[in-house]
Amino acid sequence: MKGKTRFMKMYYKMPEETKRGVSYYFRYPDKSIRPLSMNVIANEVRNDTQRGKDILKQLGFRDD
C-alpha cells in the first residue's frame, strides 16, 4: 500500500479537533521549523506537492 493512502486513511479517522490543532513541526531544507496542522499536511499530501512528500517521508509513511 502506498504511504499516501495509509496516511489519508489515518487522517480521515481522526477527530476534527485534532485535525485543526498544531500537531507537527516540519523542518524545511533551510533548517527552519514551522508548525503545521493535520489539515495543512493532508492538503499538501492530497495535492502531491514536494512538501507533502517530504512530510510523509519524515513521518515514516513509505510505499511498500
C-alpha positions in Angstrom: 0.0 0.0 0.0 1.2 3.5 -0.8 2.3 5.7 2.1 -0.1 8.4 0.9 -3.0 6.0 1.1 -2.1 4.9 4.6 -1.7 8.5 5.8 -5.1 9.6 4.3 -6.8 6.6 6.0 -5.4 7.6 9.3 -6.3 11.3 8.7 -10.0 10.5 8.0 -10.3 8.6 11.2 -9.0 11.4 13.4 -11.3 13.7 15.4 -12.0 17.1 13.9 -10.4 18.9 16.9 -7.1 17.0 16.3 -7.0 17.9 12.7 -7.2 21.6 13.4 -4.6 21.8 16.2 -0.9 22.1 15.6 0.3 18.5 15.5 3.6 18.5 13.6 6.6 20.7 13.3 8.0 20.5 9.8 11.8 21.1 9.3 12.4 22.9 6.0 15.6 22.4 4.0 16.9 25.8 5.2 16.7 24.3 8.8 13.8 26.5 9.8 11.0 24.8 11.7 7.3 25.6 11.2 4.2 24.3 13.0 1.6 22.6 10.8 -1.9 21.3 11.5 -3.1 17.9 10.1 -5.4 19.8 7.8 -2.5 21.6 6.1 -0.5 18.3 5.9 -3.4 16.5 4.4 -3.9 19.2 1.8 -0.2 19.1 0.9 -0.3 15.3 0.6 -3.6 15.3 -1.4 -2.1 17.8 -3.9 1.1 15.7 -4.3 3.4 18.6 -3.5 7.1 18.2 -2.8 6.5 19.4 0.8 3.8 16.7 1.2 6.2 14.0 0.0 8.8 15.3 2.4 6.4 15.3 5.3 5.3 11.7 4.5 8.9 10.6 4.5 9.6 12.4 7.8 6.6 10.8 9.4 7.6 7.3 8.2 4.8 6.7 5.6 6.7 4.9 2.9 5.5 2.9 0.0 5.5 -0.9 0.4 
